[in-house]
Structure formats: C-alpha cells, structure tokens
Amino acid sequence: MGLCRLASGRTPAPSFRKVYDKGRSAGNRLLVLYYLAGDDDFRLGVSAGKRLGKAVVRNRLKRRVKEAFRRLRPSLVRGGQLVFIIRHGAVAATFLEILNAERDLLKRMELLQNG
C-alpha cells in the first residue's frame, strides 16, 4: 500500500484514517489525493479498491502511481503524508495520463515548485 523505495518511506494503512480525517483533499477523474502537512519528508500511501479489478490490475495501477510520484518528487516543496486513492477511470489510463493527473492534484495542493 505504500512506496518503500523512497527515502522518506511510506504511510502505513492504519495511518490513512488520520490523513483522511485531518488532511485536505483534491480529486480528478483518475485519482483522489489526501494531504496532511508534516515534517520535511514525504510519506506516500496508495489505495486501490477491489472494484478496480483483480490483483494484477490493482498492483499495476499502484506501481504506475508510485512511479509517477517518484518522477515528480524532486519538484515538491514541502513534506507531509500523502495518500492517493485510485479511481476507476485510471484502469484504462496511460502512464502519461496518470502522471498528469498527479501533477494536477499536487499543483492544486500547492506542493509543486513550478506551479
């Protein structure tokens, strides 16, 4: 459910509730982003419900969301906990569409340097 390869770590699934309750959110047709401000480091969680498809499909989507975040990570300005919830529209989306959807949400949360 998280991104282990980032130096900043991952948000464990039980902590998602705290981010949902106390954080801010924004969404588009592919993803929903919940953000809770914190220290200078990022913790990332990714949630893909069973309605999206079988485990192969859900895991592929989570890998795409994590990779898109890895590419956008150098442009982020402040830390905290992030949880991405994958919507059904992402099942048919390309990687580029997912990357742009993440970029859009991070800009709307004012987390990107150039945006």
Number of C-alpha atoms within 10 A of each C-alpha: 18 21 22 14 10 16 10 16 16 20 22 14 13 8 12 20 11 11 20 16 11 12 18 14 19 15 18 13 11 19 21 18 22 23 23 19 16 12 10 11 15 22 24 24 26 23 21 19 13 10 9 16 13 10 12 8 13 19 15 12 25 21 15 18 25 23 16 20 21 13 10 15 14 10 12 16 12 15 17 18 24 26 27 27 19 24 19 16 13 19 16 10 12 11 15 11 14 23 18 13 21 23 18 17 21 21 15 14 16 14 18 19 12 9 12
